[in-house]
Amino acid sequence: MALKLRRSRAAPPPPHCPLTECMALLGGAWTPNVIWYLAAGPRRFGELRRDIPKISAKMLSARLQELVRRGVATRTVMPTSPPTAEYALTALGEELLPAIRAIVRVGERLKDVERRTRRA
């Protein structure tokens, strides 16, 4: 006998779901890592490469361009020779930090559970 399909009690999402928009940004490869390191203050490209050694230059460049395009970070060209650019979080980018920190805390708890289940 088939189970009766229950109707959802959740309110329907807005036409352009903000949750989907936010998760699309944070779900990008390396994006949370880049935001994490920018949270400490402005960083140059080479500094971010050292902060996140496993990211390729091409991927870091793509993530930074996306963050700038979406208004999460700014890119300031410094008047040096040769010219350098510095990236920093905007106010919108800083609003993502509590969510990223919460994800980190949950991730730590998940790792603890995994460690305990491996020992058992």
Secondary structure, 3 states (H helix, E strand, C coil): CCCCCCCCCCCCCCCCCHHHHHHHHHCCCCHHHHHHHHCCCCEEHHHHHHHCCCCCHHHHHHHHHHHHHCCCEEEEEECCCCCEEEEEECHHHHHCHHHHHHHHHHHHHHHHHHHHHHHC
